[in-house]
Amino acid sequence: MSSAPQTAVGTRANGIPGQTSGISDPIIEPAVNGEASTSIPFGIMVQQSLEGEVKLLTGGTNKMAGVVVHDNDLNRGTQVDDNGVMPDAMCSIGRKWRGYVLIEVAIAVGDAVRTRHTAVGSEQAGAFRNTADTTDCFNLSSVASWREGGAVSGSPSRGVALLEIDMTNAALIASD
């Protein structure tokens, strides 16, 4: 019995938020989710809270720590839930890193890189975008670039795109 040759292929999903996509000499540091009762999603920008502790971004004066990197070694139920890294659990923060991040608007290679520091309603603090949203974003274009674009879907709109970031020059970043 002979079968017909395959003539069409489906689209490939980019990756999952926080998934590393290779870079030589990455800088990924351990931290604890310092939120009292909120899990932190993978693939978003977080702020440095206390030493060794990160929290969700809350405003334009926050000191950014890096991107929450996905880690398959975390224990589901005690360290990770459906929303991300649970309070008081250890996580990995990419400071010099290439990987997939959570986006809230469609992204193309060459677009500006911004992250939301102030979230209202269904917006996600720390999610990435390419345009300013009033005064709710940090402009990361001086330390980050899109390596692969991404589309969004659903309500609220979410998707993933491949970002390369080097937070070793974080002093150059300002709120829009």
Secondary structure, DSSP 8 states (H G I E B T S, - for coil): ----------------TT-B---SS-EEEEEEE--SS--B-TTSEEEE-STTEEEE--STT--EEEEEE--TTS-BTTTEETTEE-TT-EEEEEEEEEEEEEESS-B-TT---EEESS--TT--TT-EESS--TT-EEE-TTTEEEEE-B-EETTTTEEEEEEEEEGGGGGG-EE-
